Amino acid sequence: MSFLLRCPNCGVRELTDFGFGGETSSRPSARPQSRELASYNYFRRNVAGRQREWWVHRSGCQAWFLAERDTRTNEVIWTALPADAPPVRSAGSQEGHR
Amino acid sequence: MRRLPPQPDELIDRTRPLTFTFDGASVSAFEGDTIASALLAAGQHVLSRSFKYHRPRGEICGCGQCANSLVQVGDAPGVRACGHAVQSGMPVVHQNAWPSLRFDAMSVTDRIGGLLTPVGFYYKTFIRPRRLWPLYEQALRKAAGLGRLPRSRAERQWRTEYRRRHCDVLVIGGGIAGLSAALAAAERGADVVLCDEGPQLGGSLLWEGGAARVRQLAARAEQAGVELLSGASALGYFDGLVAIWQGDVLHQVRARTHIAATGAIEQPFVFPENDLPGVMLASGARRLAELYALAPGERAVVACISDSGLNSALALKAKGIQIAAVADLRTDALRRPAAIALASAGVEVLPGAAVVRAAGKGHLEEVMLAAVTPDGRAREAAQRIECDLLATSAGMMPSGSLLLQAGGQARYEPALHRFMPTVLPDGVHAAGSICGYEDVDAAELSGQIAGLQASAGSASAGTGTGTESLELRALRERLESHSAEPLTPAPAYTRDGRRGGKAFVDLDEDVTVKDMALAVKEGYDVIELAKRYTTVTMGPSQGRFSAQGSARLLGELTAVPLEEVGLTTARPPWVSVPLGVLAGRPFEPAKRSALHAEHRRLGASIRWAGDWRRAYDYGDPDGEALAVHTRAGLIDVSTLGKLIVRGPEAGELLDRLYPNVISTLQPGRIRYGVLLSDSGRITDDGTVCRLDEETFYVTTTSTGATAVEQWFSWWLADWRLQAHITDVTQGVAAMNLAGPNARMVLAKIADFDVGPESFRYLDARQGQVAGIECLLLRIGFVGELGYEIHCPGPNAGQLWAALLQAGADLGVRPFGLEPQRILRLQKQHILVGQDTDSESTPYSASMQWVVKLDKSHDFIGRWALEDAAQREPQSMLVGFTVPSGEVPTEGAVVLAEPGGAVVGQVTSARRSAQLEQSIGMAWVPPGAAFDGARITISDGQRTLEALITTKPFYDPDGAALRS
């Protein structure tokens, strides 16, 4: 893997500048059932295609931001601070980014 | 091989002779020679022994493409002798032969090996009995060894660097197509980088009579501003980044557009004994003659399928080498102008003929030529011709690995009998013989077109696309007259029908026709499977000379057309590269506290602790620990992570992150807390101190600082609370003054009242100590009365000295990390990551007191802990003592009973001088987690009996630290 990412604060940088936070998932808003909790803690969708994910500009401004990336091609469609990110479109997704 | 008289385009400088050594013997060479050309000139025809059968192998391509020329140079194994310039005094030794290249004991595998080493032998021969595998492995590794690596890093003399380069256009390949592409793009304003793996730019024209033309082109490209990298191999294409290895530098080039001008590779024929030294590619023989003035043989036979081979025969003849015969597979070969030229020079050209066998003892002595059927069988009794050189040319294979890695596709075109690139991804262009343009003018034109297209697609190139498209159209029209010529397909395997003799499809890996046939018979009948089973194309040459041949053979064996067989997936690296080049410069930054110089002055032994260099002890860990109990000690704890969390919702943020309540903390008070993941596992611990209504000062473990800062800011980004996090770890120093005399020491130099009533346990105070602004936290870090004093890093040395001076008559001693561990273990303070692991919850770690499930707030880990609270943990962290006084090794296992099952593990163990006891912590089953329970510890050869203690070993009620 070796692509470029645009940090919303600092601009375009090499991948090695950043830390990866994985795909976004929604933290349950209320006490979940055991199965739901296990799913939240231990299961990931791991899509082959576009996914919304977390990155941190580890060697830069330290900011966490969101990106949409195609996991097959590493094409980065957009990056944004959480407040500026486009709304999640897929049905059934909850508020929050985790 | 003898040297020829001076050649017009030779690279050697005959006025500058030098010597180097090969296997200890001195060898003469000229400046400009490669290791291989110098060895060949000195009469060393065998450069290596083959991988599996240890057969003698000689030069093939003359440009570092195959495994035949791998040698060891100094401490670097796997150096390509025909691609590596020789230097004075260079120590070169052979690889993969024992005791010598001339006599290799392992070559016995060539004669009896068929029984022991059939294809896929590592799945068959050496697997039973299984327990003997370590022995087999040792022997096999020695037999298949390819050089010797230095054993330690200290022996590694060289350093490599990364270089990052962003440009508009990257041209890979510096032949005529690449150079003209680079020039065209640069002339239109693009920022262009060109790389080529040869020692000189110019590609095949350097030895095909066009050296002046390409040198002039290279000079123009340089003038136009192209950055030219020679001796620079493109290793692979990674998401738009091309890694280029040039000596000690790894260039990481990121271009907007790429031009693959990587050329085509002449292919060998497959026939019995086709690996004898003396069997060479026609291009290899010409390279040796033109560039290094070597006579590749004295009496040559040329075997070919195209005019390129006939031209080679003419060129070799012009060097004074006798051409005994030319076998051209084309039945109409005699009509070709080059054939007519050869015939008129008295060279016999055999149309429709091929080599069906080679023979010789250690070197080629004769070849058998015969007319062959389309599937390669001799139609007639073979004609025997004595020769010492067989120059072969079985057509061209595009060198398309980089293009395919970039997402391009290639297909076998049945009409042309060539593999051709068919799909190019956006921003990737191809030019030259990779597209079948073998004619020089056509290659140049296709390069210009690619350069124009690439510069039009780059940002900094000028505008004027209208004129460029006209220019492009004109070039395209001119190129159309040069379409790629159809080749004559070579049979996969030509043979005379006699028994005996190995016919190699892949020389690197010693894969024979027989191996491929057996693989097909055993069901590995598609190319990707056959590759994995036989390892064909997997050697150092990465299929340069075997990808097309093995695909063709598989097609014949399975009766599948070549266009359906396809090629195996192209993967980086295209060139075998030392791992050190990829690793770059070793980079292990050390963090040092502001007090590091003080520790050195005091004679501390310094050790690594994570990224930090820390004072481990000052020579007497037991004495240092005892001083803390009896008088006072001072330890540098600057390595602790330190975060300032500030804002109207800072308390809310911390309430959500800690399992206890932080927002109720009064300004000036301190609370201990652990950090949890949402699965309830302990990830870090430390103290939280409230400085004022909106400001909290959080400390973390030494190794956890960065992770905790990221954890906090991640959740903050998600929750978007009004708070801000500042990591002050690097700028703030801290030291802990502890012991019964600590208060008296502090009272001497603090500007505020440190009395037990005004500065209570778990109070935080800001004030001056020795005139320095400090934050003091009264916490029980090592179990005695203690103060953790934080101050700006630059003042730390002064504060440290002041505390030691003030405490001189009160017995203050500096203490290091080791006594700290003893002291903290006495209190059963956990060390996150040492005593806990990724499965540890506060309940299993016997720290249920840090969890406040009755708090109204949700917090990270709450739900998992609610579940955990309902169940008995599988294992509990408890203290133990060993009555015998022996100290178990950390990591020793706890047994259910002597000789019984493993049920737990020792995580910490020390001898406490203060308690005169062996103490430790261990994970044990809940049934054994009560005071007085007996456990058995198995520690290597020792078996120890231990007694469980759930309370701190020292001062269990905390009277000392509250005093």
Interface residues (C-beta under 8 A of the other chain):
Chain A: M1 S2 F3 L4 E14 G19 G21 R27 P28 R31 P32 S34 L37 Y40 N41 Y42 W54 V56 R58 Q62 A63 W64 F65 N74 L81 P82 A83 G96 H97 R98
Chain B: R164 F238 D239 G240 L241 Q252 R254 S677 D678 S679 E709 Q710 S713 W714 A717 D718 R720 D727 W863 A864 E866 D867
